[in-house]
Amino acid sequence: MCLNGSAILHSAATSAKLYERWPGSRVVSVIVAVLSMLASVFIIASFVMSQDLRRATSRRIVVFISIADFVSCLSNTVGALHHFDSGTGCSVQAIFTTVSTLSFMFWTTTLAVYLYMSIVLDRVQLAKKLMPLFHFVGWVLPLIIGMIAYSLGGLGDSLTLATDGWCWVSVEPRYPASWRCKHAMILWMLFTMKGWELASYIIVPALYILIKVHIRRNMTREVDEPVSQGMKAALATIDRKLIIVPLAYVILRVWGTVRTFNFIFNRYGDGQEIPPTSRGLGVLNYLQALGDNGQGLVNFLLFVVFTRKVRVTIGDWLRCCTCACCVMIQKRVTRSHTTRTTNTTRTQSTSGSLKISSGRVAMLAPSERTRLLRSQGVEPSPTLIQSVDDEPNAVVTMSVNDGNSRVPGVV
């Protein structure tokens, strides 16, 4: 056992106690994760309903980022709501968290690489041809890393040492006899997430800075040429996004990295005590709960709310849906009214109720009785005549349908 070397430490009671240290942060984690999942769904929906967005490769990459972020937030939500206490459930949740988070990081880095190749290097076609490689890096490589870590026993209950309740790196991983247990945990932390995350902290901002410098340099060279107000506004928006995108990515992800290094450089592990509860660690826990699950919200703001083309597309789609609903409702109302009017007219013209005093009919001679009944469109029958003779005070009701049918009856 890495922490305290005692079986009591890793008992269900101790694990649950560590899990309950900061319950408020798990509430924050769940709320932010659910909002990010909704934001990711909205990003995907805006891509599906816009033909122009579907043509843009960069927008497809944003959708891939949103898919990975959705799965990551869903897995974190499950881990925050339910304490697995190691076991198969914890390992499965750790696999989903590891694979989806790595996929999110790799696709975020891929977006920076694609934009750099398209804008700075002006190799758009080459960047598009590299999409199969990008898919391998974004989907297959995270799965390979997750399967390796799981098969070698590196994933499991983290005792919230570097997470906000969800499972990740096991506190009792398998490791060579010559290693210290804490060294094995650090290796798995770096291999399954934090090493790649540190690399992305360097690559993503560096590429966005190079893109920003390239755009500004070209604007300076072409300053003598007239530039429309619309173009200026578009360039200003791009310039802001080139700052916000990498900055938001680093600010949101860095708190989990800080907690990981707090574990690495402190004496926790290898027979030492459990990390104590402190205000500083509690603040880091809340920040990680917000940051690790908040990327979907930030992407929604950047690529939907602050992107005019997407706003216009969504507005047009909503107006079309509203108009279509109004037209459909109006058609249903008109059709219902027409059906009722038609049925009423048909009933009045083709169906009726004929009431004749049976006493009056009984007093007539047989020939006159037959003529009276036929004048009303009813063919007299022996049953009808017998009924009139038996009940001279009754009222004979004869239904007339289309003027041809004969449906006599006695009331």
Order of alpha helices (4+ residues) and beta strands (2+ residues): alpha-alpha-alpha-alpha-alpha-alpha-alpha-alpha-beta-beta-alpha-alpha-alpha-alpha-alpha-alpha-beta-alpha-alpha-alpha-beta-beta
